[in-house]
Amino acid sequence: MATAHKDGTIDKEALRRRYAAERDKRLRTDGAAQYKRLESEFTDLAVDPYTPREERDPVSDHVTFAFIGGGFAGLVVGARLKEAGITDYRIVEKGGDFGGTWYWNRYPGAQCDTASMIYMPLLEETGHMPSEKYAHAPEIRDHCSAIGRQYGLYDNALFHTQVTDLAWDETRRLWIVRTDRGDEFTAKYVGMGTGPLHVAKLPGLPGIELFEGKSFHTSRWDYGYTGGTPEGEPMTGLADKRVAVIGTGATAVQVVPNVARDAKELLVFQRTPSSVDERNNRPLTRDWFDEVAEPGWQKKWQENFVANLGIGFPAEDLVDDGWTDLGKRIRAQVIDMPPEQRTPEGIMAAFEDADNQKMSEIRARAEDIVGGEAGKKLQAWYRQLCKRPCFHDEYLQAFTRENTQLVDTDGQGVERITAKGVVANGQEYEVDCIVYASGFEVGTDFTERAGYDVTGRGGRLLSDYWAGGMRSFHGLHVHGFPNLFFVQQNQAAAFIANYPHNLVDHAETVAAVVAHAEAQGHASVEPSAEAEQQWLDFLLTGPAARLGSTECTPGYYNNEGQGYGEQERFALGHPAGALGFFNHIDQWRRSGAFEGLEFA
């Protein structure tokens, strides 16, 4: 199917047909149900291989603020509360240390895919200079520990502990927190930052339990088997091994080059190729950093990044990477348009044109670097934001190695696992080791993913209150659930490529609200029913478009091609985009009135 005219311009109708054809061959009737939880399927694969679990007595005390989740959310909220004078703070974390996703993701090559300067939180407060534009996992994990030490967050923390029940005691105006370690303690306030990427998933493949070799999920990397270290030491244990990597998403893009370097042979099983643009990672220098790091620099960089992703006209692009490139292309298209054509429809057309140009370049890059049939199979036939865009300088190059083979399944995926290996395209591939680069559960019911329900005022369950869709005020507060804070992205800034920006901003709000409540001697705070409803109504005045429509190739952005139903209709953000929300909430905080909240 030709997608370009003879003069080199793009045949948009042909390209749309190609995109649709590639999508259709990947559609499955089971949608997201095709995956299984790592914890429920293989308990031996789900254990923490990094930190021994220490036995301890159950905790039955009281804290002012308890936070569920020890990733970026728990760390930044804790830091801001400590700065506001709230010292009685506890983090409950299922891992063996702080870091959240970065505690678990120790696979070789793991690194952030938005720039370190905007991704790693509290750089200005800690004085840390990232070593490179895209920091690797060990540095990010060490930074999390440094935040914990600087703000005294280790003092009250409960590691290797999962909350099993959270209930509001109206008489005492306290939350009762119960855990799988027998703990039952109380907290005046509770924050929840369980994150969108914390429940590891496996493909629900027939025979997956039959494999007699070594297998593990990327978030439970077994360096005892592979050799090497998260810091990049060679995986000498793979020198005589034939390894299969199942998955070609963002994780695999980082894993594959390292396994290709060290394994005797690597087979990469692909259902859908990622779009892989160049990353251009490089070390950061002290002289450059000292010149940039003026007071308030990180917030300035984060807001500049968000502005460059949109269709506004910021004066500069501080980050200047593959993420902001698409925004700049769209703006160039809009600038060239006659004023009368700058309608919503015209801007959407400009977006499509810019996207087509960008994706054509990314597909050409795959063919230029890899060449041959593999180079064609590694081309991504969908719009760039249909799946998480990837950026890497070694992934495509790995397929030029003699020991690395792409097993493309033409959208059908692996058929089954046997005692000896992997079956795809009707052929069995015998391997010594299977690495599941299948990611994390996304888009499932909140309470199901969190692992517990929440009982609010009058015995109302959060699962019941949200049965018709999420309801909140600013994405943070929920009516009927006093002193409870949801630190996440929905109904606030929503999707932005730099997810930690959401968490840092919410932490500012949590600290401001709690400090006000404590200073005024209030027992509880929650949004009024009217304020919550008005916020939901306001959200619906925007485009109301979720990232990743059913026109996209299946993936977690669009519920594996099934789309999102009535229950998810409020999974939206501010009608004016992320920057619109950040500006709104900043003014709301600065006013000091906290309009919409009721303090009792």
C-alpha positions as CSV (number, residue, x, y, z in Angstrom):
1,M,0.0,0.0,0.0
2,A,1.7,3.2,-1.2
3,T,1.5,6.0,1.4
4,A,3.4,8.7,-0.6
5,H,2.7,10.5,-3.8
6,K,5.3,10.6,-6.6
7,D,6.4,14.1,-5.6
8,G,7.2,12.8,-2.1
9,T,4.2,14.3,-0.3
10,I,2.2,12.0,2.0
11,D,-0.9,10.3,0.7
12,K,-3.0,10.9,3.8
13,E,-5.9,8.7,2.7
14,A,-3.6,5.8,2.0
15,L,-1.8,6.3,5.3
16,R,-5.1,6.2,7.2
17,R,-6.0,3.0,5.5
18,R,-2.6,1.5,6.4
19,Y,-3.0,2.5,10.0
20,A,-6.5,1.0,10.1
21,A,-5.4,-2.3,8.6
22,E,-2.5,-2.6,11.1
23,R,-4.9,-1.8,13.9
24,D,-7.5,-4.3,12.8
25,K,-5.1,-7.3,12.7
26,R,-4.2,-6.6,16.3
27,L,-7.7,-6.3,17.8
28,R,-8.7,-9.1,20.2
29,T,-12.0,-9.8,21.8
30,D,-10.5,-10.2,25.3
31,G,-8.9,-6.7,25.3
32,A,-7.1,-6.0,28.6
33,A,-8.2,-9.4,30.0
34,Q,-5.5,-11.0,27.9
35,Y,-3.0,-10.1,30.7
36,K,-2.6,-11.8,34.1
37,R,-1.2,-10.4,37.3
38,L,2.3,-11.4,38.2
39,E,1.3,-11.8,41.9
40,S,-1.7,-14.0,41.2
41,E,-0.1,-16.2,38.5
42,F,3.4,-16.8,39.9
43,T,4.1,-16.1,43.5
44,D,7.8,-17.1,43.1
45,L,8.2,-14.5,40.4
46,A,6.4,-11.8,42.4
47,V,8.7,-11.8,45.5
48,D,11.1,-9.0,46.1
49,P,14.5,-10.2,44.9
50,Y,16.3,-7.0,46.0
51,T,15.8,-6.5,49.7
52,P,15.2,-9.2,52.4
53,R,12.0,-8.8,54.3
54,E,12.6,-8.1,58.0
55,E,10.2,-9.4,60.6
56,R,8.7,-6.8,62.9
57,D,5.9,-6.4,65.5
58,P,2.6,-5.0,64.3
59,V,2.2,-1.2,64.6
60,S,-0.7,0.2,66.5
61,D,0.1,3.9,67.0
62,H,-1.1,7.2,65.6
63,V,0.4,9.6,63.1
64,T,-0.8,12.9,61.7
65,F,-0.4,11.9,58.1
66,A,0.0,8.5,56.5
67,F,0.8,8.1,52.9
68,I,0.3,4.9,50.9
69,G,3.1,4.4,48.4
70,G,6.8,5.2,48.7
71,G,7.4,6.4,45.1
72,F,7.7,9.9,43.9
73,A,4.2,10.8,45.2
74,G,4.9,9.8,48.8
75,L,8.3,11.4,48.8
76,V,7.3,14.8,47.4
77,V,4.2,15.0,49.6
78,G,6.4,14.1,52.6
79,A,8.9,16.7,51.7
80,R,6.4,19.5,51.4
81,L,4.6,18.5,54.6
82,K,7.9,18.5,56.5
83,E,8.6,22.0,55.1
84,A,5.2,23.0,56.3
85,G,5.9,21.8,59.8
86,I,4.1,18.4,59.7
87,T,6.7,16.1,61.1
88,D,4.6,13.2,62.1
89,Y,4.5,11.5,58.7
90,R,4.5,7.8,57.7
91,I,4.9,6.1,54.4
92,V,3.5,2.6,53.8
93,E,5.3,0.9,50.9
94,K,5.1,-2.6,49.5
95,G,8.7,-2.6,48.3
96,G,11.8,-2.8,50.5
97,D,12.8,0.9,50.1
98,F,11.6,4.1,48.6
99,G,11.4,4.5,44.8
100,G,8.1,3.0,43.7
101,T,8.4,1.9,40.1
102,W,12.1,2.8,40.3
103,Y,12.6,0.4,43.3
104,W,11.3,-2.5,41.1
105,N,12.7,-1.5,37.7
106,R,16.3,-2.6,37.9
107,Y,16.5,-4.2,34.6
108,P,19.6,-3.5,32.5
109,G,19.4,-0.2,30.7
110,A,16.4,1.2,32.7
111,Q,16.3,5.0,32.5
112,C,13.8,7.9,32.4
113,D,12.4,8.8,29.0
114,T,11.7,12.4,29.8
115,A,14.6,14.6,30.6
116,S,16.2,14.3,34.1
117,M,16.0,18.0,34.7
118,I,12.2,17.8,34.7
119,Y,11.6,14.2,35.7
120,M,13.6,13.8,38.9
121,P,11.7,15.7,41.6
122,L,13.1,18.1,44.2
123,L,16.4,18.6,42.3
124,E,16.6,22.2,43.5
125,E,15.8,21.3,47.1
126,T,18.4,18.5,47.2
127,G,21.0,20.2,45.1
128,H,21.4,17.1,43.0
129,M,22.8,17.5,39.4
130,P,21.7,14.7,37.1
131,S,24.7,13.0,35.5
132,E,23.0,12.8,32.1
133,K,20.1,14.2,30.2
134,Y,18.2,10.9,30.7
135,A,19.3,9.4,34.0
136,H,19.6,5.7,34.5
137,A,17.6,3.8,37.2
138,P,20.4,3.5,39.8
139,E,20.8,7.2,39.9
140,I,17.0,7.8,40.2
141,R,16.7,5.2,42.9
142,D,19.6,6.8,44.8
143,H,17.9,10.1,44.5
144,C,14.7,8.7,46.0
145,S,16.8,7.5,49.0
146,A,18.5,10.8,49.3
147,I,15.1,12.6,49.5
148,G,14.0,10.1,52.2
149,R,17.2,10.8,54.2
150,Q,17.1,14.6,53.8
151,Y,13.5,14.9,54.9
152,G,13.6,12.2,57.6
153,L,11.1,10.0,55.8
154,Y,12.7,6.8,56.8
155,D,11.9,7.4,60.5
156,N,8.3,6.2,60.4
157,A,8.3,4.2,57.2
158,L,6.8,0.7,56.9
159,F,8.4,-1.2,54.1
160,H,7.4,-4.6,52.6
161,T,3.9,-3.6,53.8
162,Q,0.6,-3.4,51.9
163,V,-2.6,-1.7,53.1
164,T,-5.5,-4.1,53.2
165,D,-8.2,-1.8,54.6
166,L,-8.7,1.9,55.0
167,A,-11.8,3.2,57.0
168,W,-12.9,6.5,58.3
169,D,-13.9,6.7,62.0
170,E,-16.4,9.5,62.2
171,T,-16.5,9.6,66.0
172,R,-12.8,10.1,66.3
173,R,-12.4,11.9,63.0
174,L,-9.5,9.6,62.1
175,W,-8.6,7.1,59.5
176,I,-8.0,3.5,60.6
177,V,-5.2,1.9,58.5
178,R,-4.9,-1.9,58.4
179,T,-2.1,-3.8,56.6
180,D,-1.0,-7.3,55.7
181,R,1.6,-7.2,58.5
182,G,-1.1,-7.1,61.2
183,D,-0.7,-3.3,61.7
184,E,-3.8,-1.3,62.8
185,F,-2.9,2.3,63.3
186,T,-4.7,5.6,63.0
187,A,-4.0,8.8,61.0
188,K,-5.7,12.1,60.9
189,Y,-4.9,12.5,57.2
190,V,-4.2,9.9,54.5
191,G,-2.6,10.3,51.1
192,M,-2.7,7.7,48.3
193,G,-0.1,7.5,45.6
194,T,-0.2,3.9,44.5
195,G,0.7,5.0,41.0
196,P,-0.4,3.9,37.6
197,L,2.5,1.5,37.2
198,H,2.9,-0.7,40.2
199,V,1.0,-4.0,39.4
200,A,3.2,-6.1,37.1
201,K,1.4,-8.1,34.5
202,L,2.2,-11.1,32.3
203,P,0.7,-12.1,29.0
204,G,-2.0,-14.7,29.5
205,L,-0.3,-17.3,27.3
206,P,-1.2,-21.0,27.3
207,G,1.5,-23.1,28.9
208,I,3.3,-20.2,30.6
209,E,3.7,-22.4,33.7
210,L,5.2,-25.3,31.8
211,F,8.5,-23.6,30.8
212,E,11.4,-25.6,32.4
213,G,14.1,-22.9,31.9
214,K,14.5,-19.6,33.6
215,S,11.8,-16.9,33.3
216,F,11.1,-13.6,35.0
217,H,9.4,-10.3,34.6
218,T,11.6,-7.2,33.9
219,S,10.5,-5.6,37.2
220,R,11.9,-8.7,39.0
221,W,15.2,-9.0,37.1
222,D,17.3,-12.0,38.3
223,Y,20.9,-10.9,38.3
224,G,21.7,-14.1,40.2
225,Y,20.9,-15.9,37.0
226,T,22.1,-13.3,34.4
227,G,25.1,-11.9,36.2
228,G,25.8,-8.2,36.0
229,T,24.3,-5.4,38.0
230,P,21.7,-2.6,37.5
231,E,24.7,-0.3,37.1
232,G,25.6,-1.9,33.8
233,E,28.2,-4.6,34.5
234,P,28.2,-7.3,31.8
235,M,25.7,-10.1,32.3
236,T,28.2,-12.9,32.1
237,G,25.6,-15.5,33.0
238,L,24.0,-15.1,29.6
239,A,27.2,-15.7,27.6
240,D,26.1,-19.3,26.8
241,K,22.3,-18.7,26.9
242,R,19.6,-18.4,24.2
243,V,17.3,-15.7,25.5
244,A,13.7,-14.7,24.5
245,V,12.3,-11.2,25.2
246,I,8.6,-11.1,24.9
247,G,7.4,-7.5,24.3
248,T,8.7,-4.6,22.3
249,G,7.3,-1.6,24.3
250,A,9.1,1.0,26.3
251,T,10.7,-1.4,28.7
252,A,12.0,-3.8,26.0
253,V,13.4,-0.8,24.0
254,Q,15.8,-0.3,27.0
255,V,16.4,-4.0,27.8
256,V,17.1,-5.4,24.3
257,P,20.4,-3.6,23.6
258,N,21.9,-4.9,26.9
259,V,20.8,-8.5,26.5
260,A,21.9,-8.4,22.8
261,R,25.3,-7.3,24.0
262,D,25.7,-10.1,26.5
263,A,23.7,-13.1,25.4
264,K,24.9,-15.9,23.1
265,E,21.6,-15.4,21.1
266,L,18.6,-13.1,21.6
267,L,15.2,-13.6,20.1
268,V,12.8,-10.6,20.4
269,F,9.1,-11.5,19.9
270,Q,7.1,-8.6,18.5
271,R,3.4,-8.1,18.2
272,T,3.5,-4.3,17.6
273,P,6.7,-2.3,17.0
274,S,7.3,0.8,19.1
275,S,8.0,4.1,17.4
276,V,11.7,4.7,18.3
277,D,13.1,8.1,17.6
278,E,16.6,9.2,18.5
279,R,17.3,10.1,22.1
280,N,20.6,11.9,21.9
281,N,21.5,11.2,25.5
282,R,24.6,13.0,26.8
283,P,26.3,13.8,30.1
284,L,25.5,17.1,31.9
285,T,28.4,19.3,32.9
286,R,28.7,21.2,36.1
287,D,29.4,24.5,34.4
288,W,26.2,24.2,32.3
289,F,24.1,23.1,35.3
290,D,25.4,25.9,37.6
291,E,24.5,28.4,34.9
292,V,21.0,27.0,34.6
293,A,20.2,26.3,38.2
294,E,19.0,29.7,39.3
295,P,16.3,29.9,42.1
296,G,13.0,28.4,40.8
297,W,14.7,26.8,37.8
298,Q,13.0,23.3,38.0
299,K,9.5,24.6,38.1
300,K,10.3,26.9,35.2
301,W,11.7,24.0,33.2
302,Q,8.7,21.8,33.9
303,E,6.2,24.5,32.9
304,N,8.2,25.2,29.8
305,F,8.1,21.6,28.8
306,V,4.3,21.5,29.2
307,A,3.9,24.7,27.2
308,N,6.0,23.2,24.3
309,L,3.9,20.1,24.2
310,G,0.8,22.2,23.5
311,I,0.0,24.5,20.7
312,G,0.8,27.7,22.5
313,F,3.8,29.8,21.4
314,P,6.5,29.7,24.2
315,A,9.5,31.8,23.5
316,E,12.0,29.0,24.0
317,D,12.3,25.2,24.3
318,L,14.5,24.5,27.3
319,V,14.3,20.7,27.1
320,D,14.4,20.4,23.3
321,D,13.8,16.7,22.8
322,G,11.7,14.3,20.8
323,W,8.7,15.1,22.9
324,T,8.7,18.8,22.2
325,D,9.6,18.3,18.6
326,L,6.1,17.3,17.6
327,G,4.7,20.4,19.4
328,K,7.1,22.7,17.5
329,R,6.1,21.0,14.2
330,I,2.4,21.6,14.9
331,R,3.0,25.3,15.8
332,A,5.0,25.7,12.6
333,Q,2.0,24.3,10.7
334,V,-0.4,26.7,12.5
335,I,1.8,29.7,11.9
336,D,1.8,29.0,8.2
337,M,-2.0,28.8,8.1
338,P,-4.1,31.8,7.0
339,P,-5.9,33.2,10.1
340,E,-9.3,32.2,8.8
341,Q,-8.2,28.5,8.8
342,R,-7.0,28.5,12.4
343,T,-10.2,26.8,13.6
344,P,-10.3,23.7,15.8
345,E,-10.7,21.6,12.7
346,G,-7.8,23.4,11.0
347,I,-5.6,22.9,14.0
348,M,-6.4,19.2,14.1
349,A,-5.5,18.9,10.5
350,A,-2.2,20.6,11.2
351,F,-1.7,18.1,14.0
352,E,-2.2,15.2,11.6
353,D,0.1,16.7,9.0
354,A,2.9,17.2,11.6
355,D,2.4,13.7,13.0
356,N,2.5,12.2,9.5
357,Q,5.8,13.9,8.8
358,K,7.3,12.8,12.1
359,M,6.2,9.2,11.9
360,S,7.5,9.0,8.3
361,E,10.9,10.0,9.6
362,I,10.7,7.5,12.4
363,R,9.8,4.7,10.0
364,A,12.6,5.7,7.7
365,R,15.0,5.7,10.6
366,A,14.1,2.0,11.3
367,E,14.7,1.0,7.7
368,D,17.9,3.0,7.4
369,I,19.5,1.6,10.6
370,V,18.4,-2.0,10.4
371,G,17.6,-2.5,6.7
372,G,16.2,-5.6,5.1
373,E,13.0,-7.3,6.2
374,A,13.6,-6.6,9.9
375,G,13.9,-2.9,9.2
376,K,10.5,-3.0,7.6
377,K,9.0,-5.0,10.4
378,L,10.3,-2.5,13.0
379,Q,8.3,0.3,11.4
380,A,5.4,1.7,13.5
381,W,2.3,2.2,11.4
382,Y,0.2,4.4,13.7
383,R,0.2,8.0,14.9
384,Q,2.9,8.9,17.4
385,L,0.7,9.3,20.5
386,C,-1.3,6.1,19.9
387,K,1.3,4.4,22.0
388,R,4.0,5.6,24.4
389,P,6.6,7.2,22.1
390,C,10.1,5.7,22.6
391,F,13.5,7.3,22.2
392,H,16.7,5.3,22.1
393,D,20.1,5.4,20.4
394,E,20.9,1.6,20.7
395,Y,17.6,-0.3,20.3
396,L,17.4,-0.4,16.5
397,Q,21.1,-0.9,16.3
398,A,20.8,-4.1,18.3
399,F,19.0,-5.8,15.4
400,T,22.1,-5.4,13.2
401,R,24.0,-7.8,15.5
402,E,24.4,-11.3,14.2
403,N,23.2,-12.8,17.5
404,T,19.9,-10.9,17.6
405,Q,16.8,-12.0,15.7
406,L,13.5,-10.2,15.4
407,V,10.5,-12.6,15.5
408,D,7.7,-10.5,14.1
409,T,4.2,-12.1,14.6
410,D,2.4,-9.7,12.2
411,G,0.2,-8.4,15.1
412,Q,-0.8,-11.8,16.4
413,G,1.7,-12.1,19.3
414,V,3.1,-15.3,20.8
415,E,0.8,-18.3,20.6
416,R,1.9,-20.3,23.6
417,I,4.8,-21.3,25.9
418,T,6.1,-24.9,26.0
419,A,8.5,-26.7,28.3
420,K,11.4,-25.8,26.0
421,G,10.5,-22.4,24.7
422,V,8.2,-20.1,22.8
423,V,5.8,-20.8,19.9
424,A,5.1,-18.0,17.4
425,N,4.0,-18.1,13.8
426,G,3.5,-21.9,14.2
427,Q,7.1,-22.5,15.1
428,E,8.7,-23.5,18.4
429,Y,11.8,-21.5,19.4
430,E,13.8,-23.3,22.1
431,V,15.4,-21.0,24.6
432,D,17.1,-21.1,28.0
433,C,15.5,-18.0,29.4
434,I,12.3,-16.0,28.8
435,V,12.2,-12.4,29.9
436,Y,8.6,-10.9,30.0
437,A,8.8,-7.2,29.1
438,S,5.0,-7.0,29.5
439,G,4.8,-3.9,31.7
440,F,2.2,-3.0,34.3
441,E,-1.5,-3.0,34.7
442,V,-3.1,0.3,33.5
443,G,-6.6,1.5,33.4
444,T,-8.2,-1.0,35.7
445,D,-10.5,-0.2,38.6
446,F,-8.7,2.0,41.1
447,T,-9.6,0.0,44.2
448,E,-8.8,-3.3,42.5
449,R,-5.4,-2.0,41.4
450,A,-4.7,-0.5,44.8
451,G,-5.5,-3.8,46.6
452,Y,-8.0,-2.4,49.1
453,D,-11.2,-0.5,49.2
454,V,-11.8,2.7,51.1
455,T,-14.7,3.2,53.6
456,G,-15.7,6.8,54.0
457,R,-18.3,8.7,56.0
458,G,-21.5,6.7,56.7
459,G,-19.9,3.4,55.6
460,R,-19.8,4.4,51.9
461,L,-17.3,2.5,49.9
462,L,-15.1,4.3,47.3
463,S,-15.8,1.5,44.9
464,D,-19.5,2.2,45.1
465,Y,-19.1,6.0,45.0
466,W,-17.0,5.7,41.8
467,A,-19.1,2.9,40.3
468,G,-20.3,5.4,37.7
469,G,-16.9,6.9,37.2
470,M,-14.3,8.8,39.2
471,R,-15.6,11.9,41.1
472,S,-13.3,14.4,42.7
473,F,-12.5,18.0,43.2
474,H,-9.3,19.0,41.4
475,G,-8.5,15.3,41.1
476,L,-7.3,15.3,44.7
477,H,-10.3,15.6,47.1
478,V,-13.4,13.4,47.2
479,H,-16.7,14.3,48.9
480,G,-17.6,12.0,51.7
481,F,-14.0,10.9,52.3
482,P,-12.6,13.6,54.6
483,N,-8.9,14.2,55.1
484,L,-8.1,11.9,52.1
485,F,-5.9,13.0,49.2
486,F,-5.5,11.2,45.8
487,V,-2.1,12.1,44.4
488,Q,-2.5,11.2,40.7
489,Q,-3.2,12.8,37.3
490,N,-6.9,12.4,36.4
491,Q,-9.3,15.3,36.7
492,A,-6.3,17.6,37.1
493,A,-3.5,18.0,34.6
494,A,-4.3,14.5,33.2
495,F,-1.9,13.1,30.7
496,I,1.4,14.9,30.3
497,A,4.5,13.2,29.1
498,N,6.3,14.2,32.3
499,Y,4.2,12.4,34.9
500,P,6.1,13.5,38.0
501,H,4.9,17.1,37.3
502,N,1.5,16.0,38.4
503,L,2.8,14.7,41.7
504,V,4.9,17.7,42.5
505,D,2.0,20.1,41.9
506,H,-0.4,18.0,44.0
507,A,2.1,17.9,46.8
508,E,2.0,21.7,46.9
509,T,-1.7,21.6,47.3
510,V,-1.7,18.9,50.0
511,A,0.8,20.8,52.0
512,A,-1.1,24.1,51.7
513,V,-4.5,22.5,52.7
514,V,-3.1,20.5,55.6
515,A,-1.1,23.5,56.9
516,H,-4.2,25.7,56.8
517,A,-6.3,23.0,58.5
518,E,-3.8,22.5,61.3
519,A,-3.2,26.3,61.8
520,Q,-6.9,26.8,62.2
521,G,-7.5,23.8,64.5
522,H,-9.8,22.0,62.1
523,A,-10.6,18.4,62.5
524,S,-11.5,17.6,58.9
525,V,-11.5,18.9,55.4
526,E,-13.3,17.7,52.2
527,P,-14.9,19.2,49.2
528,S,-18.6,20.1,49.2
529,A,-20.9,18.0,47.0
530,E,-21.6,21.2,45.0
531,A,-17.9,22.0,44.4
532,E,-17.2,18.4,43.3
533,Q,-20.1,18.4,40.8
534,Q,-19.2,21.8,39.4
535,W,-15.6,20.6,38.8
536,L,-16.9,17.6,37.0
537,D,-19.2,19.7,34.9
538,F,-16.3,22.1,34.1
539,L,-14.1,19.2,32.9
540,L,-16.8,18.1,30.4
541,T,-16.8,21.6,28.8
542,G,-13.4,20.6,27.2
543,P,-12.7,18.4,24.3
544,A,-13.3,15.3,26.5
545,A,-10.9,13.3,24.4
546,R,-8.9,10.5,26.0
547,L,-5.4,9.9,24.8
548,G,-5.5,7.0,22.3
549,S,-8.8,6.6,20.5
550,T,-10.1,3.3,19.2
551,E,-8.7,4.4,15.8
552,C,-5.3,3.7,17.3
553,T,-3.5,0.4,17.4
554,P,-4.3,-1.6,20.6
555,G,-2.4,-0.7,23.7
556,Y,-2.9,0.6,27.2
557,Y,-3.7,4.1,26.0
558,N,-7.0,2.8,24.5
559,N,-7.8,-0.2,26.7
560,E,-6.2,-2.6,24.2
561,G,-8.4,-1.2,21.3
562,Q,-11.7,-1.7,23.2
563,G,-12.0,2.0,24.1
564,Y,-13.2,3.3,27.4
565,G,-16.8,3.0,28.5
566,E,-19.3,5.1,30.5
567,Q,-17.4,4.5,33.8
568,E,-14.3,6.2,32.4
569,R,-16.0,9.2,31.0
570,F,-14.5,11.5,33.7
571,A,-10.9,10.4,33.1
572,L,-10.2,13.8,31.8
573,G,-8.1,16.9,32.5
574,H,-8.6,20.6,32.6
575,P,-10.3,21.9,29.4
576,A,-7.3,24.3,28.8
577,G,-4.8,21.5,29.1
578,A,-2.2,20.7,31.7
579,L,-0.8,24.2,31.8
580,G,-4.3,25.5,32.2
581,F,-4.7,23.3,35.3
582,F,-1.4,24.3,36.8
583,N,-2.2,28.0,36.4
584,H,-5.7,27.5,37.9
585,I,-4.5,25.6,40.9
586,D,-1.7,27.9,41.6
587,Q,-4.1,30.8,41.8
588,W,-6.5,28.8,43.9
589,R,-3.7,28.0,46.4
590,R,-2.4,31.5,46.5
591,S,-5.8,33.0,47.3
592,G,-5.8,31.2,50.7
593,A,-9.6,30.8,50.6
594,F,-9.5,27.2,49.4
595,E,-12.8,27.7,47.7
596,G,-14.8,24.5,47.3
597,L,-13.4,22.9,50.5
598,E,-15.3,22.6,53.7
599,F,-13.2,22.7,57.0
600,A,-14.9,21.3,60.1
